[in-house]
Amino acid sequence: MARCPTALLDDLVPVLTVLRTWSGVIEKKPGVFYAYRQPFLHFHLGADGRRRADIRSPAGWASIDLPWPLSRRRGQGLLRELRRCYAERGGSRSSGRVGRNRGRARFRS
C-alpha cells in the first residue's frame, strides 16, 4: 500500500501541528513521524482511495481509517489515540507539552 500524498493530509494540519510540539517527536518526511527515534505515525492511501493512519504503540502497529475531509470529532479522536500511544512509548506528560490545556487541535466545523 502506497504512502498517502502530502496534499491529502491538509485536513490533518491541526493534529499534526500539535504532534510536532511533543518532546521527542520529529517529522522525518512530510507525514512521517518518529517518537524517540522509533517510527510512530505515517499515512497510507489504499487502492480503493481510502486513507488511513498507522500508529505504533509498544503492542505494535494499529490502523485507523481517516475519511477525507476529517471531521472535528474524528480529528480529536485521532489526537487522543496519538496521545495514548505516545504515553505508552514513554512520552512525558510532565513537560506540559501534551497536557490537557496545551496542544489542543483546532478544527473548523
N, CA, C and O of each residue as an XYZ file, in Angstrom:
436
protein
N       0.844     -1.169      0.000
C       0.000      0.000      0.000
C       0.892      1.235      0.000
O       1.872      1.307      0.741
N       0.541      2.199     -0.836
C       1.354      3.394     -1.016
C       1.165      4.389      0.116
O       0.112      4.443      0.752
N       2.204      5.172      0.353
C       2.094      6.255      1.328
C       1.127      7.296      0.785
O       1.004      7.475     -0.427
N       0.463      7.960      1.667
C      -0.524      8.979      1.304
C       0.207     10.232      0.828
O       1.137     10.698      1.488
N      -0.213     10.782     -0.323
C       0.416     12.027     -0.780
C       0.196     13.154      0.235
O      -0.856     13.242      0.869
N       1.185     13.989      0.371
C       1.136     15.086      1.327
C      -0.075     15.986      1.089
O      -0.649     16.511      2.042
N      -0.464     16.168     -0.155
C      -1.603     17.024     -0.469
C      -2.897     16.512      0.159
O      -3.817     17.295      0.391
N      -2.982     15.225      0.435
C      -4.181     14.652      1.030
C      -4.135     14.647      2.560
O      -4.966     14.013      3.211
N      -3.168     15.349      3.122
C      -3.067     15.468      4.581
C      -3.415     16.871      5.064
O      -3.275     17.169      6.250
N      -3.866     17.735      4.158
C      -4.113     19.129      4.522
C      -5.182     19.289      5.594
O      -5.130     20.253      6.357
N      -6.140     18.388      5.679
C      -7.174     18.489      6.705
C      -6.681     18.031      8.080
O      -7.379     18.200      9.080
N      -5.479     17.453      8.129
C      -4.887     16.979      9.377
C      -3.947     18.005     10.013
O      -3.322     17.719     11.034
N      -3.845     19.180      9.427
C      -2.920     20.200      9.918
C      -3.093     20.468     11.411
O      -2.081     20.552     12.107
N      -4.313     20.609     11.956
C      -4.431     20.863     13.396
C      -3.813     19.752     14.247
O      -3.152     20.037     15.245
N      -4.020     18.503     13.868
C      -3.463     17.371     14.620
C      -1.947     17.338     14.469
O      -1.226     17.183     15.454
N      -1.467     17.482     13.252
C      -0.027     17.397     13.011
C       0.723     18.563     13.656
O       1.865     18.406     14.089
N       0.087     19.723     13.718
C       0.701     20.879     14.378
C       0.926     20.598     15.859
O       1.980     20.925     16.405
N      -0.062     19.995     16.504
C       0.079     19.630     17.917
C       1.162     18.574     18.067
O       2.014     18.683     18.949
N       1.141     17.565     17.226
C       2.111     16.466     17.298
C       3.542     16.974     17.175
O       4.438     16.466     17.849
N       3.761     17.952     16.336
C       5.107     18.497     16.130
C       5.673     19.175     17.384
O       6.883     19.383     17.475
N       4.823     19.517     18.341
C       5.300     20.189     19.560
C       5.728     19.212     20.648
O       6.320     19.631     21.642
N       5.448     17.930     20.488
C       5.726     16.954     21.536
C       7.213     16.636     21.618
O       7.893     16.487     20.603
N       7.689     16.537     22.827
C       9.080     16.213     23.085
C       9.432     14.851     22.492
O       8.704     13.876     22.678
N      10.539     14.795     21.786
C      10.998     13.526     21.221
C      10.351     13.149     19.906
O      10.698     12.112     19.342
N       9.431     13.941     19.395
C       8.764     13.643     18.132
C       9.375     14.501     17.031
O       9.480     15.721     17.158
N       9.777     13.836     15.943
C      10.296     14.552     14.786
C       9.592     14.041     13.537
O       9.146     12.895     13.476
N       9.504     14.908     12.558
C       8.894     14.569     11.275
C      10.033     14.386     10.276
O      10.611     15.359      9.791
N      10.348     13.126      9.975
C      11.485     12.838      9.090
C      11.195     13.225      7.648
O      12.069     13.725      6.938
N       9.957     12.988      7.223
C       9.457     13.384      5.907
C       8.055     13.913      6.152
O       7.474     13.641      7.203
N       7.496     14.663      5.210
C       6.126     15.139      5.433
C       5.170     13.974      5.707
O       5.026     13.067      4.888
N       4.521     14.016      6.876
C       3.564     12.987      7.243
C       4.158     11.711      7.815
O       3.431     10.743      8.041
N       5.464     11.689      8.052
C       6.139     10.513      8.627
C       6.818     10.953      9.922
O       7.787     11.712      9.905
N       6.290     10.462     11.043
C       6.748     10.904     12.356
C       7.447      9.786     13.116
O       7.070      8.617     13.043
N       8.479     10.192     13.847
C       9.204      9.286     14.734
C       9.085      9.837     16.152
O       9.093     11.051     16.358
N       8.975      8.940     17.120
C       8.973      9.324     18.527
C      10.147      8.610     19.183
O      10.225      7.381     19.188
N      11.033      9.385     19.723
C      12.227      8.830     20.380
C      12.971      7.868     19.464
O      13.328      6.759     19.860
N      13.199      8.319     18.223
C      13.983      7.598     17.210
C      13.337      6.324     16.681
O      13.984      5.552     15.974
N      12.089      6.098     17.008
C      11.367      4.922     16.526
C      10.177      5.378     15.683
O       9.547      6.384     16.007
N       9.858      4.650     14.601
C       8.685      5.024     13.801
C       7.449      5.116     14.695
O       7.243      4.275     15.570
N       6.631      6.144     14.468
C       5.469      6.376     15.312
C       4.172      6.550     14.516
O       3.145      5.984     14.889
N       4.206      7.316     13.438
C       2.990      7.613     12.685
C       3.321      7.852     11.225
O       4.280      8.553     10.903
N       2.524      7.266     10.342
C       2.574      7.579      8.917
C       1.200      7.294      8.316
O       0.330      6.730      8.980
N       1.014      7.679      7.078
C      -0.291      7.589      6.443
C      -0.205      6.817      5.137
O       0.798      6.875      4.426
N      -1.273      6.094      4.837
C      -1.357      5.319      3.602
C      -2.618      5.695      2.846
O      -3.599      6.160      3.426
N      -2.570      5.485      1.544
C      -3.730      5.639      0.689
C      -3.903      4.323     -0.049
O      -3.030      3.906     -0.809
N      -5.044      3.669      0.183
C      -5.300      2.377     -0.424
C      -5.682      2.501     -1.889
O      -6.002      3.588     -2.371
N      -5.646      1.380     -2.589
C      -6.025      1.349     -3.999
C      -7.477      1.790     -4.180
O      -7.854      2.296     -5.237
N      -8.280      1.594     -3.145
C      -9.685      1.994     -3.198
C      -9.882      3.467     -2.863
O     -11.016      3.942     -2.824
N      -8.789      4.200     -2.621
C      -8.856      5.622     -2.320
C      -9.066      5.948     -0.853
O      -9.172      7.118     -0.485
N      -9.127      4.923     -0.009
C      -9.323      5.156      1.428
C      -7.994      5.486      2.089
O      -6.961      4.881      1.801
N      -8.053      6.454      2.972
C      -6.858      6.916      3.680
C      -6.858      6.328      5.081
O      -7.909      6.151      5.698
N      -5.654      6.028      5.575
C      -5.560      5.521      6.943
C      -4.268      6.007      7.588
O      -3.286      6.328      6.920
N      -4.316      6.047      8.928
C      -3.136      6.385      9.722
C      -2.644      5.108     10.372
O      -3.438      4.337     10.912
N      -1.358      4.881     10.325
C      -0.737      3.773     11.042
C       0.009      4.369     12.225
O       0.907      5.195     12.058
N      -0.377      3.938     13.430
C       0.198      4.444     14.677
C       0.852      3.279     15.390
O       0.261      2.206     15.516
N       2.074      3.491     15.858
C       2.792      2.430     16.542
C       2.802      2.653     18.049
O       3.173      3.716     18.545
N       2.384      1.612     18.752
C       2.458      1.603     20.211
C       3.379      0.447     20.586
O       3.827     -0.279     19.699
N       3.673      0.254     21.859
C       4.512     -0.876     22.239
C       3.929     -2.227     21.821
O       4.667     -3.197     21.646
N       2.611     -2.289     21.661
C       1.963     -3.547     21.259
C       2.060     -3.793     19.754
O       1.751     -4.895     19.299
N       2.476     -2.809     18.977
C       2.583     -2.963     17.526
C       1.826     -1.862     16.797
O       1.403     -0.875     17.398
N       1.662     -2.051     15.488
C       1.008     -1.060     14.642
C      -0.505     -1.213     14.700
O      -1.031     -2.326     14.727
N      -1.190     -0.081     14.717
C      -2.652     -0.039     14.641
C      -3.021      0.885     13.489
O      -2.391      1.924     13.294
N      -4.038      0.508     12.730
C      -4.504      1.324     11.612
C      -5.835      1.965     11.953
O      -6.718      1.337     12.539
N      -5.961      3.225     11.577
C      -7.193      3.964     11.805
C      -7.636      4.549     10.469
O      -6.870      5.258      9.815
N      -8.860      4.257     10.066
C      -9.407      4.852      8.850
C      -9.636      6.336      9.066
O     -10.153      6.751     10.103
N      -9.246      7.135      8.078
C      -9.395      8.581      8.152
C     -10.148      9.082      6.928
O      -9.546      9.277      5.873
N     -11.453      9.294      7.052
C     -12.188      9.841      5.916
C     -11.683     11.238      5.579
O     -11.114     11.930      6.422
N     -11.903     11.637      4.331
C     -11.495     12.974      3.906
C     -12.719     13.755      3.505
O     -13.515     13.239      2.720
N     -12.926     14.952      3.982
C     -12.126     15.631      4.997
C     -12.433     15.096      6.393
O     -13.514     14.567      6.651
N     -11.489     15.242      7.254
C     -11.615     14.747      8.617
C     -12.492     15.691      9.435
O     -12.253     16.898      9.464
N     -13.490     15.149     10.088
C     -14.370     15.965     10.918
C     -13.646     16.360     12.202
O     -12.624     15.776     12.564
N     -14.189     17.343     12.866
C     -13.612     17.785     14.139
C     -13.577     16.633     15.140
O     -12.570     16.414     15.812
N     -14.668     15.910     15.231
C     -14.760     14.798     16.183
C     -13.723     13.714     15.883
O     -13.057     13.220     16.793
N     -13.589     13.347     14.616
C     -12.607     12.322     14.249
C     -11.183     12.815     14.476
O     -10.309     12.035     14.856
N     -10.945     14.089     14.249
C      -9.622     14.662     14.499
C      -9.263     14.616     15.970
O      -8.128     14.304     16.330
N     -10.230     14.927     16.820
C      -9.994     14.864     18.258
C      -9.764     13.417     18.699
O      -8.938     13.158     19.574
N     -10.490     12.481     18.097
C     -10.286     11.063     18.410
C      -8.904     10.595     17.993
O      -8.256      9.843     18.721
N      -8.447     11.035     16.822
C      -7.101     10.693     16.364
C      -6.059     11.245     17.328
O      -5.108     10.547     17.681
N      -6.230     12.475     17.750
C      -5.278     13.085     18.678
C      -5.263     12.347     20.020
O      -4.198     12.160     20.608
N      -6.429     11.930     20.506
C      -6.482     11.135     21.744
C      -5.712      9.829     21.592
O      -4.960      9.440     22.485
N      -5.898      9.158     20.471
C      -5.196      7.890     20.239
C      -3.688      8.120     20.137
O      -2.905      7.329     20.664
N      -3.280      9.184     19.471
C      -1.859      9.508     19.380
C      -1.283      9.789     20.763
O      -0.186      9.327     21.078
N      -2.009     10.542     21.596
C      -1.537     10.816     22.958
C      -1.364      9.529     23.751
O      -0.373      9.350     24.459
N      -2.343      8.633     23.622
C      -2.287      7.366     24.359
C      -1.063      6.552     23.934
O      -0.316      6.062     24.781
N      -0.861      6.413     22.634
C       0.279      5.632     22.138
C       1.606      6.305     22.485
O       2.584      5.628     22.804
N       1.639      7.624     22.424
C       2.845      8.367     22.779
C       3.198      8.132     24.248
O       4.359      7.898     24.581
N       2.199      8.196     25.118
C       2.433      7.971     26.551
C       2.912      6.546     26.800
O       3.784      6.329     27.641
N       2.360      5.577     26.090
C       2.782      4.183     26.244
C       4.223      3.986     25.814
O       4.912      3.106     26.330
N       4.683      4.798     24.874
C       6.051      4.681     24.368
C       7.041      5.434     25.250
O       8.237      5.455     24.960
N       6.558      6.042     26.309
C       7.469      6.737     27.213
C       7.411      8.236     27.094
O       8.236      8.930     27.689
N       6.440      8.772     26.326
C       6.289     10.216     26.209
C       5.900     10.804     27.543
O       5.069     10.246     28.260
N       6.495     11.920     27.875
C       6.273     12.538     29.177
C       5.158     13.552     29.119
O       5.174     14.455     28.283
N       4.187     13.407     30.006
C       3.147     14.414     30.135
C       3.586     15.482     31.130
O       2.971     16.546     31.198
N       4.628     15.220     31.896
C       5.056     16.180     32.907
C       5.657     17.437     32.287
O       5.757     18.465     32.957
N       6.057     17.372     31.027
C       6.635     18.542     30.382
C       5.590     19.603     30.094
O       5.930     20.750     29.802
N       4.307     19.226     30.176
C       3.252     20.177     29.877
C       2.936     20.272     28.406
O       1.958     20.918     28.030
N       3.726     19.654     27.570
C       3.541     19.778     26.134
C       2.369     18.972     25.616
O       1.843     19.273     24.544
N       1.950     17.963     26.344
C       0.850     17.130     25.889
C      -0.301     17.208     26.875
O      -1.226     16.397     26.820
N      -0.252     18.161     27.761
C      -1.270     18.269     28.795
C      -2.645     18.626     28.262
O      -2.827     18.858     27.067
N      -3.601     18.667     29.164
C      -4.991     18.908     28.794
C      -5.226     20.288     28.181
O      -5.997     20.412     27.229
N      -4.590     21.305     28.698
C      -4.889     22.645     28.250
C      -3.951     23.179     27.178
O      -4.177     24.255     26.624
N      -2.906     22.428     26.893
C      -1.948     22.866     25.885
C      -1.941     21.886     24.740
O      -2.191     20.696     24.930
N      -1.662     22.368     23.577
C      -1.527     21.493     22.428
C      -2.842     20.908     21.945
O      -2.879     19.769     21.480
N      -3.912     21.665     22.047
C      -5.207     21.173     21.552
C      -5.333     21.469     20.074
O      -4.911     22.521     19.594
N      -5.915     20.533     19.370
C      -6.139     20.726     17.937
C      -7.300     21.684     17.726
O      -8.280     21.647     18.470
N      -7.201     22.513     16.750
C      -8.264     23.444     16.406
C      -8.829     23.037     15.037
O      -8.116     23.062     14.033
N     -10.081     22.672     15.008
C     -10.725     22.263     13.774
C     -11.842     23.223     13.439
O     -12.510     23.761     14.322
N     -12.031     23.425     12.169
C     -13.195     24.174     11.708
C     -14.325     23.195     11.504
O     -14.115     22.110     10.962
N     -15.507     23.554     11.924
C     -16.666     22.675     11.769
C     -17.198     22.695     10.368
O     -18.175     22.008     10.068
